[in-house]
Amino acid sequence: MEFKISKQLIQELEQLIQNKNDQQLEVLLNDMHHADIAEILDELDFNEATYIFKVLDSEKTAEILLELEDDLRENILSRLSPKEIAEELDELETNDAADIIAELSQDLKAEVISELLDVEHAKDIVDLLRYDEDTAGGIMHKELVKVNENWNVLTCVKEMRIQAENISRVHSIYVVDDEDRLKGRLSLKDLLTTSSRTPINDVYIRKLNSVKVDTEDVEVARIMQKYDLEAIPVVDELGRLVGRITIDDIVDVIKDEADEDYQLAAGISKDVEADDSILEHTKAR
């Protein structure tokens, strides 16, 4: 059943905040989906939203951050210390963490990055920040599963278990050479039905769609739509595998393009979205 915010729920939360009843707040909110909590925070004032944000565990609030309206997220971040922001980012995948850091001031960026506990995670975030936000490099994840073409099936399985620990969903298993150049992909079916001593080089699929780091995000969306892809690998100028883009990453790009097409078709010059009111559309003409 779809979550609906009630006036009674908002009043209950406001009362718990006023009484500083943190334990009951956690009990009430911990079982809710992070998108629903973000919707609730948007209904509260900044002080109340920030209070709840600080009560909940960073594993939960990190996901909430991504769902908040821009102004509320900016306001909450302004009330967190660099260390507190870093704790949120340590829970996120690299591209989501990079998106949030990109919203910070230059000085605050450096402070937050220095507070990140996972050094490799910090390096990956810094790497993503150098790409234009409207390119494949700007929207890709650094987290992925890759195997070497010279390994056998048994070695691949062992390495994949280690790599998959930090990935929420494994869409594809990519195959690279000793220089990390993308060579193809590995079918999970082939991996499960092939002898453990079989060289990966004998079974991996060499035909594979990929994009370069400087490919425009709209072109990435077009390719993924055309070939019905759930994920696509990203390579650098030398053909080395540097990241992957999933369908989740590209949804906003597709939506923005649809909004632009809608505005052009309707003769709208000002920024509005397809679900805005008729009055707003009329004003924008």
Secondary structure per residue as TSV (DSSP state, phi and psi in degrees):
chain	resnum	aa	ss	phi	psi
A	1	M	-	360.0	137.3
A	2	E	-	-67.7	138.2
A	3	F	-	-72.5	135.7
A	4	K	-	-128.7	133.0
A	5	I	-	-80.6	129.7
A	6	S	-	-108.7	156.2
A	7	K	H	-62.3	-35.0
A	8	Q	H	-64.3	-41.2
A	9	L	H	-63.9	-43.7
A	10	I	H	-62.6	-43.1
A	11	Q	H	-64.1	-39.5
A	12	E	H	-63.7	-43.0
A	13	L	H	-65.2	-42.7
A	14	E	H	-61.8	-38.2
A	15	Q	H	-67.8	-41.8
A	16	L	H	-64.8	-37.3
A	17	I	H	-66.6	-44.3
A	18	Q	H	-60.7	-37.4
A	19	N	T	-85.8	-2.1
A	20	K	T	54.0	41.4
A	21	N	-	-89.7	75.2
A	22	D	H	-63.5	-37.8
A	23	Q	H	-62.1	-45.3
A	24	Q	H	-69.9	-32.7
A	25	L	H	-60.8	-45.0
A	26	E	H	-62.0	-43.6
A	27	V	H	-60.5	-41.1
A	28	L	H	-71.2	-36.0
A	29	L	H	-101.8	-22.6
A	30	N	T	-61.7	-29.9
A	31	D	T	-88.2	-2.7
A	32	M	S	-83.2	152.5
A	33	H	-	-69.1	145.7
A	34	H	H	-61.3	-30.8
A	35	A	H	-68.6	-34.2
A	36	D	H	-70.1	-39.5
A	37	I	H	-64.9	-40.0
A	38	A	H	-60.4	-39.5
A	39	E	H	-63.5	-38.9
A	40	I	H	-65.3	-45.9
A	41	L	H	-61.1	-32.9
A	42	D	H	-66.1	-20.6
A	43	E	H	-88.9	-14.7
A	44	L	S	-95.2	166.7
A	45	D	-	-78.5	169.1
A	46	F	H	-57.2	-43.0
A	47	N	H	-63.6	-43.8
A	48	E	H	-66.9	-41.3
A	49	A	H	-63.0	-43.0
A	50	T	H	-65.7	-39.1
A	51	Y	H	-59.4	-49.4
A	52	I	H	-62.4	-40.9
A	53	F	H	-58.3	-39.9
A	54	K	H	-77.9	-20.4
A	55	V	H	-74.9	-39.2
A	56	L	S	-77.6	157.9
A	57	D	-	-69.5	146.3
A	58	S	H	-62.1	-26.2
A	59	E	H	-62.9	-31.4
A	60	K	H	-86.0	-45.9
A	61	T	H	-69.4	-25.9
A	62	A	H	-60.4	-42.7
A	63	E	H	-71.3	-33.6
A	64	I	H	-63.1	-41.1
A	65	L	H	-50.8	-41.3
A	66	L	H	-68.4	-23.0
A	67	E	H	-94.7	-12.8
A	68	L	S	-71.7	153.2
A	69	E	-	-62.3	149.2
A	70	D	H	-55.0	-44.8
A	71	D	H	-67.9	-36.6
A	72	L	H	-69.9	-42.3
A	73	R	H	-60.9	-42.7
A	74	E	H	-62.0	-41.3
A	75	N	H	-67.6	-42.9
A	76	I	H	-65.1	-44.1
A	77	L	H	-61.2	-34.1
A	78	S	H	-68.1	-17.7
A	79	R	T	-101.9	4.6
A	80	L	S	-105.8	147.6
A	81	S	-	-76.1	161.6
A	82	P	H	-53.4	-38.5
A	83	K	H	-66.4	-40.8
A	84	E	H	-66.1	-39.8
A	85	I	H	-64.1	-42.4
A	86	A	H	-60.4	-37.3
A	87	E	H	-63.1	-35.6
A	88	E	H	-67.8	-45.6
A	89	L	H	-69.0	-28.2
A	90	D	T	-63.2	-21.3
A	91	E	T	-90.1	-10.4
A	92	L	S	-101.3	157.0
A	93	E	-	-71.3	160.5
A	94	T	H	-57.2	-43.9
A	95	N	H	-68.7	-35.2
A	96	D	H	-68.1	-41.2
A	97	A	H	-63.9	-41.5
A	98	A	H	-64.6	-37.9
A	99	D	H	-61.4	-40.8
A	100	I	H	-71.9	-43.2
A	101	I	H	-61.8	-35.0
A	102	A	H	-62.1	-22.4
A	103	E	T	-82.0	-11.8
A	104	L	S	-85.7	162.7
A	105	S	-	-67.8	161.2
A	106	Q	H	-59.5	-43.7
A	107	D	H	-65.7	-42.2
A	108	L	H	-67.8	-35.1
A	109	K	H	-54.4	-50.5
A	110	A	H	-62.5	-40.7
A	111	E	H	-65.1	-43.3
A	112	V	H	-65.6	-45.5
A	113	I	H	-60.0	-38.7
A	114	S	H	-67.8	-20.7
A	115	E	H	-90.6	-8.8
A	116	L	-	-65.4	131.6
A	117	L	S	-75.8	-37.9
A	118	D	-	-87.6	108.4
A	119	V	H	-63.0	-41.5
A	120	E	H	-65.0	-39.3
A	121	H	H	-61.3	-43.5
A	122	A	H	-62.4	-43.4
A	123	K	H	-61.3	-42.0
A	124	D	H	-65.5	-39.0
A	125	I	H	-64.4	-45.6
A	126	V	H	-60.1	-39.6
A	127	D	H	-62.1	-42.4
A	128	L	H	-67.1	-32.5
A	129	L	H	-65.2	-16.8
A	130	R	T	-83.7	-8.4
A	131	Y	S	-94.0	148.6
A	132	D	-	-62.3	136.5
A	133	E	T	-64.7	-17.7
A	134	D	T	-98.5	20.8
A	135	T	B	-119.9	169.1
A	136	A	H	-57.3	-40.9
A	137	G	H	-62.5	-31.4
A	138	G	H	-78.6	-17.8
A	139	I	H	-116.7	-0.3
A	140	M	-	-80.3	160.2
A	141	H	B	-93.5	147.0
A	142	K	S	-86.9	-23.4
A	143	E	-	-72.2	126.7
A	144	L	-	-163.1	171.5
A	145	V	E	-113.6	123.9
A	146	K	E	-135.1	150.5
A	147	V	E	-131.9	157.4
A	148	N	E	-89.5	139.0
A	149	E	T	-62.0	-18.8
A	150	N	T	-91.4	-4.2
A	151	W	S	-80.4	164.9
A	152	N	B	-99.6	175.9
A	153	V	H	-59.2	-42.5
A	154	L	H	-61.6	-45.9
A	155	T	H	-62.5	-39.9
A	156	C	H	-59.9	-46.5
A	157	V	H	-60.7	-43.6
A	158	K	H	-61.9	-45.9
A	159	E	H	-68.7	-36.9
A	160	M	H	-64.7	-36.4
A	161	R	H	-61.5	-39.3
A	162	I	H	-68.5	-47.4
A	163	Q	H	-66.3	-36.6
A	164	A	H	-70.9	-14.3
A	165	E	T	-60.4	-31.2
A	166	N	T	-102.5	15.3
A	167	I	-	-122.3	130.1
A	168	S	S	-71.4	-39.9
A	169	R	-	-139.7	132.7
A	170	V	-	-101.0	105.8
A	171	H	-	-85.7	-39.4
A	172	S	-	-146.0	156.1
A	173	I	E	-112.9	113.5
A	174	Y	E	-93.5	147.8
A	175	V	E	-112.3	130.1
A	176	V	E	-127.6	165.0
A	177	D	-	-94.3	-170.0
A	178	D	T	-65.9	-18.9
A	179	E	T	-98.5	10.8
A	180	D	-	70.0	15.6
A	181	R	B	-75.1	136.3
A	182	L	E	-69.1	127.3
A	183	K	E	-112.3	-30.1
A	184	G	E	170.1	-156.2
A	185	R	E	-136.6	160.1
A	186	L	E	-114.0	127.9
A	187	S	-	-77.0	132.7
A	188	L	H	-62.8	-35.9
A	189	K	H	-61.5	-45.8
A	190	D	H	-62.7	-37.6
A	191	L	H	-64.8	-38.3
A	192	L	H	-80.1	-24.6
A	193	T	H	-106.0	4.5
A	194	T	S	-105.7	148.2
A	195	S	-	-55.7	142.3
A	196	S	T	-63.2	-19.3
A	197	R	T	-94.1	-2.4
A	198	T	S	-69.4	131.3
A	199	P	B	-65.8	138.2
A	200	I	G	-59.1	-32.5
A	201	N	G	-57.9	-22.9
A	202	D	G	-86.1	-16.4
A	203	V	T	-123.8	-13.4
A	204	Y	-	-76.4	156.2
A	205	I	B	-91.0	121.4
A	206	R	-	-85.8	-23.6
A	207	K	-	-81.5	121.4
A	208	L	-	-155.7	131.4
A	209	N	-	-77.5	139.6
A	210	S	-	-149.5	166.3
A	211	V	E	-131.6	158.2
A	212	K	E	-90.7	161.4
A	213	V	T	-59.7	-28.3
A	214	D	T	-96.5	7.2
A	215	T	S	-65.5	133.0
A	216	E	B	-63.9	144.2
A	217	D	H	-59.5	-33.1
A	218	V	H	-67.7	-32.3
A	219	E	H	-71.0	-38.2
A	220	V	H	-60.0	-45.0
A	221	A	H	-61.0	-41.6
A	222	R	H	-62.3	-44.1
A	223	I	H	-65.0	-43.5
A	224	M	H	-66.6	-37.1
A	225	Q	H	-67.9	-45.1
A	226	K	H	-60.1	-43.4
A	227	Y	T	-101.0	8.3
A	228	D	T	53.3	53.7
A	229	L	-	-96.9	139.9
A	230	E	S	-85.8	-24.0
A	231	A	E	-155.3	155.4
A	232	I	E	-143.1	135.8
A	233	P	E	-77.4	153.5
A	234	V	E	-118.3	132.5
A	235	V	E	-119.8	156.6
A	236	D	-	-89.1	-169.7
A	237	E	T	-62.6	-22.3
A	238	L	T	-98.2	5.7
A	239	G	S	82.0	12.0
A	240	R	B	-82.8	140.2
A	241	L	E	-71.1	120.8
A	242	V	E	-122.1	-10.2
A	243	G	E	178.3	-175.4
A	244	R	E	-145.7	152.5
A	245	I	E	-119.2	130.5
A	246	T	E	-104.6	167.6
A	247	I	H	-60.3	-31.3
A	248	D	H	-61.8	-36.8
A	249	D	H	-70.5	-26.7
A	250	I	H	-97.3	-10.5
A	251	V	H	-57.7	-45.4
A	252	D	H	-63.1	-35.9
A	253	V	H	-64.4	-45.3
A	254	I	H	-62.2	-42.3
A	255	K	H	-63.9	-44.1
A	256	D	H	-62.1	-40.7
A	257	E	H	-64.9	-40.2
A	258	A	H	-64.6	-39.9
A	259	D	H	-62.9	-42.0
A	260	E	H	-64.4	-43.9
A	261	D	H	-62.2	-39.0
A	262	Y	H	-63.6	-43.9
A	263	Q	H	-64.2	-41.4
A	264	L	H	-65.0	-42.3
A	265	A	H	-66.3	-32.4
A	266	A	H	-90.2	-2.6
A	267	G	T	72.3	32.8
A	268	I	-	-97.9	131.0
A	269	S	-	-100.3	-24.7
A	270	K	S	-94.2	156.5
A	271	D	-	-71.1	109.2
A	272	V	-	-139.2	166.3
A	273	E	-	-112.8	162.8
A	274	A	T	-60.3	-25.9
A	275	D	T	-98.3	10.4
A	276	D	S	-71.4	165.5
A	277	S	-	-71.9	160.1
A	278	I	H	-61.4	-36.5
A	279	L	H	-61.1	-43.8
A	280	E	H	-64.9	-37.6
A	281	H	H	-63.5	-43.0
A	282	T	H	-63.3	-41.4
A	283	K	H	-64.4	-29.0
A	284	A	H	-81.2	-12.3
A	285	R	-	-72.2	360.0
